[in-house]
């Protein structure tokens, strides 16, 4: 699985939105983006900077964290975060509603360190057994995945067992933690897992446990 398809989906909307908010002269553009956009921006940003002369400064974090920063008054030109967060910011007048563009639909996935044995997550029971058998799991408490996983653990009846093996991380640290071997299993949106080298994506959560969300852009 590669980030190229994500970049192809995102590039038009991102560049159009940037163009809407920029003056004709060269400028630095501040972008607040979910960690899952890191791989796509590695391809998009050099193209955009070369074509326009504008420089892009990007801050990556979880959508909830970035929404709170924006609510607190942090200046930015473009935000790309979970659609629910964007819609809240539109209601608050922090994002212009007529610039809202859905970028990509994302599912929650599971990853291990590259070269590590691939666990079975092909069914609900298999995923449950994998969670019970690994020594450590990481995910970001804030954001879409962090809001959804506690419900998954509750449905599987393993809330207490997961307390001892879960290592919460900031969203940008989730794939890094598994790539460096600090944890055995990482759970996050697929683009986030793909944003760091040394990570092997096992697959999506089983359908019955899955939650899809949309990364949305606005200026």
Secondary structure, DSSP 8 states (H G I E B T S, - for coil): --SHHHHHHHHHHHHHHHHHT--SS--EEEEEEEGGGHHHHHHHHHHHHHHH--EEEEEEE-HHHHHHHHHTT---SEEEEEHHHHHHHHHTTSS-GGG-EEEEEE-EEEEEETTS-----SSHHHHHHHHHHSS-EE--SSSHHHHHHHHHHHHHT-HHHHHHHB----HHHHHHHHHTTS-SEEEEEHHHHTTSTTEEEEEE--GGG---EEEEEE-
